[in-house]
Structures are given as C-alpha cells and as structure tokens.
Amino acid sequence: MYIVLVLILAYLIGSIPSGLIIGKLFYGIDIREQGSGNLGATNTFRVLGTKAGSVVMAADILKGTLATLLPAFFGLDHTLHPLLVGLVAVIGHIFPIFAKFRGGKAVATSAGVVLAYQWPLFILIIIVFLVTLKISKYVSLSSISAAIFAVLYTLVYMIATHDWPLFVIILALSSFVLYRHKANIKRIREKTEPKVTWL
C-alpha cells in the first residue's frame, strides 16, 4: 500500500505545473498560449524572462529530486528503487494531471532525478548542456546532447559497477527527452529553430 501511495505522490509532485503557476500568479499569463506553448523552463524564459525562467527551472529540478528521495523518506529505499519513483515524477511532468496532461519536455525534472541519485553525473550533464549551449545557442540541442551524454556515461558506469537500474532509467528519461524534442530536431535541420540571445 505504501509503495502505491509513494508512486501516486511522485506523479502528483511531477504534475505540479511550475511554469503555469508562475505565469498566472505573477504575470497574469498562461504560457501555454504563448511561445511554443510548452510548460517547461525554456518557454518560460522566452515568454516571461530570465527571473521567471530560473524559478521554474529550479522548481522543475526540485520536483525530480524530491520524488526520487521519497522512498528514503518513507523507509522504502530497500523495497522501492528511487529511480523508478523519479521516473514516475517525470511522467507526471510530461503529462500533468493539473494542466490537462500538457506538460514540459522532461529535461529539468529528469536532471533533478539524477541530482538526487548521483550528483556527480548531474554536474557533468550541466557542463555538457552549458558548453553545447555556448557553442550552438540552441537550448534544444543542448538538452539533446546532455541526454545522449547521460546514456553513454551510464553505459560505461554500468559496465564498471553493474548499476543497471541507473542505465535503464537514464535510457528511458533520455528517450523521453529526445521524443519530446522531435519538432525541435526538425527545426534545427531546417535552420528555423530560435537561438538564445542572452549567451
């Protein structure tokens, strides 16, 4: 029973629409009707600015981190793998019950899952993201590059440590990221994807 409750709680945490809340509460704007229509941090940056975007990004990362730590909070860390709970939170972020199942692209919340489980990998992912962003000016390409790096890193890590749950969940999370960026990949190929102007 506790396992089911933790999984439901993780989904509900992931479903909290940070971008929608910040936009409506402080700016009177529904970001689903602006920019790309996405509820994630990137669209929040573009529509509401750096301050709001930073808050939403931090909140979305925190959702993944908090959910991943739930098994430890409830004393279930030996019976319920934290990465599985984190995965459920990411699904909640993508398909949030509180926002008509129209959510974000899974990047920040996935990063939060990694932060809770293996913070050195989180740091490396952030570095890859920022370096790619500096070079390309594409947020989407930076997210995709970070996801691919995470898969390659955890593959090598699994071979060395036999931590196959980490590889499997990272593969699933990265697949979500890549799938949610299908339109961005097409625009990058067509050279119509917007670039950041603040870096």
C-alpha positions as CSV (number, residue, x, y, z in Angstrom):
1,M,0.0,0.0,0.0
2,Y,2.8,2.5,0.9
3,I,4.5,1.7,-2.4
4,V,1.4,2.6,-4.4
5,L,0.9,5.8,-2.3
6,V,4.6,6.9,-2.9
7,L,4.2,6.3,-6.7
8,I,1.0,8.3,-6.7
9,L,2.6,11.1,-4.7
10,A,5.6,11.1,-7.1
11,Y,3.2,11.5,-10.0
12,L,1.4,14.4,-8.3
13,I,4.7,16.1,-7.5
14,G,5.8,15.8,-11.1
15,S,2.4,17.1,-12.2
16,I,2.8,20.5,-10.4
17,P,2.9,22.9,-13.4
18,S,5.5,25.4,-12.2
19,G,5.5,27.4,-15.4
20,L,1.7,27.7,-15.4
21,I,1.6,28.7,-11.7
22,I,4.4,31.4,-12.0
23,G,3.0,32.8,-15.2
24,K,-0.6,33.1,-13.9
25,L,0.2,34.1,-10.4
26,F,2.8,36.8,-11.0
27,Y,2.3,37.8,-14.7
28,G,-1.3,37.1,-15.5
29,I,-0.1,35.0,-18.4
30,D,-0.9,31.4,-19.4
31,I,2.4,30.3,-21.0
32,R,0.5,27.5,-22.8
33,E,-0.9,30.3,-25.0
34,Q,2.5,31.9,-25.6
35,G,5.7,31.0,-27.4
36,S,6.0,27.3,-28.0
37,G,3.0,26.6,-25.7
38,N,5.2,24.4,-23.6
39,L,5.0,24.4,-19.8
40,G,8.7,24.0,-19.3
41,A,11.5,26.3,-18.2
42,T,12.7,27.1,-21.8
43,N,9.3,28.6,-22.8
44,T,9.1,30.4,-19.5
45,F,12.5,32.0,-20.2
46,R,11.3,33.2,-23.6
47,V,7.9,34.4,-22.6
48,L,8.4,35.7,-19.0
49,G,12.1,36.4,-18.8
50,T,15.2,35.2,-17.0
51,K,13.9,35.6,-13.4
52,A,10.7,33.6,-14.0
53,G,12.5,31.0,-16.1
54,S,15.2,30.5,-13.5
55,V,12.5,29.9,-10.8
56,V,10.6,27.5,-13.0
57,M,13.8,25.6,-13.9
58,A,14.7,25.3,-10.2
59,A,11.2,24.2,-9.3
60,D,11.1,21.6,-12.0
61,I,14.5,20.2,-11.0
62,L,13.3,20.1,-7.4
63,K,10.3,18.0,-8.4
64,G,12.5,15.3,-9.7
65,T,14.8,15.4,-6.7
66,L,12.1,15.4,-4.1
67,A,10.3,12.5,-5.8
68,T,13.4,10.4,-6.1
69,L,14.0,10.9,-2.3
70,L,10.5,9.7,-1.4
71,P,11.4,6.1,-0.8
72,A,14.1,7.1,1.7
73,F,11.6,9.5,3.4
74,F,9.1,6.6,3.8
75,G,11.6,4.0,4.7
76,L,11.1,2.1,1.5
77,D,14.5,2.6,-0.1
78,H,15.2,-1.2,0.2
79,T,11.9,-2.2,-1.5
80,L,11.3,0.6,-4.0
81,H,14.1,1.8,-6.2
82,P,14.3,5.6,-6.0
83,L,15.0,5.9,-9.8
84,L,11.7,4.3,-10.5
85,V,9.9,6.8,-8.4
86,G,11.8,9.6,-10.1
87,L,10.7,8.2,-13.5
88,V,7.1,8.4,-12.4
89,A,7.6,12.1,-11.4
90,V,9.0,12.8,-14.9
91,I,5.9,11.1,-16.4
92,G,3.8,13.4,-14.3
93,H,5.8,16.4,-15.6
94,I,5.2,15.4,-19.2
95,F,1.5,14.5,-18.6
96,P,0.4,16.7,-15.6
97,I,-3.0,16.0,-14.2
98,F,-3.1,19.6,-13.0
99,A,-2.6,21.0,-16.5
100,K,-4.8,18.9,-18.8
101,F,-1.9,16.5,-19.4
102,R,0.1,19.1,-21.4
103,G,3.4,19.4,-19.7
104,G,7.1,20.0,-20.3
105,K,9.8,18.2,-22.2
106,A,11.3,16.3,-19.2
107,V,14.7,17.9,-19.2
108,A,14.8,19.7,-15.8
109,T,12.8,17.2,-13.9
110,S,15.0,14.4,-15.3
111,A,18.0,16.3,-14.2
112,G,16.5,16.5,-10.7
113,V,16.2,12.8,-10.6
114,V,19.9,12.5,-11.5
115,L,20.8,15.1,-8.8
116,A,19.1,13.0,-6.1
117,Y,20.7,9.7,-7.2
118,Q,24.1,10.6,-8.4
119,W,25.1,14.3,-8.2
120,P,28.5,14.0,-10.0
121,L,26.6,12.9,-13.1
122,F,24.3,15.9,-12.6
123,I,27.2,18.2,-12.6
124,L,28.6,16.6,-15.8
125,I,25.2,16.9,-17.5
126,I,25.0,20.6,-16.7
127,I,28.5,21.1,-18.1
128,V,27.7,19.4,-21.3
129,F,24.5,21.4,-21.6
130,L,26.2,24.7,-21.0
131,V,29.1,24.0,-23.3
132,T,26.8,22.9,-26.1
133,L,24.6,26.0,-25.5
134,K,27.6,28.3,-25.6
135,I,28.7,26.8,-28.9
136,S,25.3,26.3,-30.7
137,K,23.0,28.8,-29.0
138,Y,20.3,26.1,-29.2
139,V,18.6,25.1,-25.9
140,S,17.0,22.1,-27.6
141,L,20.3,20.8,-29.0
142,S,21.9,21.3,-25.6
143,S,19.2,19.3,-23.9
144,I,19.5,16.5,-26.5
145,S,23.3,16.5,-26.2
146,A,23.1,16.2,-22.4
147,A,20.6,13.3,-22.7
148,I,22.9,11.4,-25.1
149,F,25.9,12.1,-22.9
150,A,24.0,10.7,-19.9
151,V,23.2,7.5,-21.7
152,L,26.8,7.0,-22.8
153,Y,28.1,7.8,-19.3
154,T,25.8,5.4,-17.5
155,L,26.5,2.7,-20.1
156,V,30.2,2.8,-19.2
157,Y,29.3,3.2,-15.5
158,M,27.1,0.1,-15.6
159,I,29.9,-1.9,-17.1
160,A,32.2,-0.9,-14.3
161,T,29.7,-1.0,-11.4
162,H,26.8,-3.2,-12.6
163,D,24.4,-0.4,-11.7
164,W,22.0,-1.5,-14.4
165,P,18.9,0.3,-12.9
166,L,20.7,3.7,-13.4
167,F,21.4,2.9,-17.1
168,V,17.8,1.7,-17.7
169,I,16.2,4.7,-16.1
170,I,18.6,7.1,-17.8
171,L,17.9,5.5,-21.1
172,A,14.2,5.9,-20.5
173,L,14.5,9.5,-19.4
174,S,16.7,10.3,-22.4
175,S,14.3,8.7,-24.7
176,F,11.5,11.0,-23.3
177,V,13.8,14.0,-23.9
178,L,14.6,13.0,-27.5
179,Y,10.9,12.2,-28.3
180,R,9.7,15.5,-26.8
181,H,12.2,17.3,-29.0
182,K,11.2,15.8,-32.3
183,A,9.8,19.2,-33.6
184,N,13.0,21.0,-32.4
185,I,15.2,18.5,-34.2
186,K,13.3,19.2,-37.4
187,R,13.6,22.9,-37.0
188,I,17.3,22.6,-36.3
189,R,17.8,20.7,-39.6
190,E,15.7,23.4,-41.4
191,K,17.7,26.1,-39.5
192,T,14.4,27.7,-38.2
193,E,15.0,26.8,-34.5
194,P,15.3,30.0,-32.4
195,K,18.6,30.7,-30.8
196,V,19.2,32.2,-27.4
197,T,20.3,35.8,-27.5
198,W,21.4,36.2,-23.9
199,L,24.5,34.0,-24.0
